[in-house]
Amino acid sequence: MSGDVNPYRSDADVDYSDHYEDDILVPYYIGLQPEGFYEWGIYTVPQTQLDGESRHIPMGKGVGGGSLINGMVWNRGNQESFNAWNDVGNTGWGWNALLPYFEKVRLSSNLSHKSQIS
């Protein structure tokens, strides 16, 4: 294979899917994955502001791109903040109105990955 990059090359035979490894599914491993683990291994050019050092730019290589390696974690805000939205005229955005949706998200995210794909 030559060093030339062909932007029209087909990757139809390449599997960019993750395989449900713990390094992807368990938030503990965020940032601990080995170099090249579902990412392209791209670095900046040396930066004069960093004493001539380059920095790694993690870019996801797989279905979902960066979402595969960025460790998306969220938590809902506090009750008072949501009630404040409702109090200033955003009817339906109070804690009690949104709580059923928060519960749906929490319950759906507790499914095992195997049941999600079967």
Buried (B, 14 or more C-beta within 10 A) or exposed (E): EEEEEEEEEEEEEEEEEBEEEEBBEEEEBBEEBEEEBBBEEEEEEEEEEEEEEEEEEBEBBBEBBBEBBEBEEEEBEEEEEBBBBBEEEEEEBBBEBBEEEBEEEEEEEEEEEEEEEE
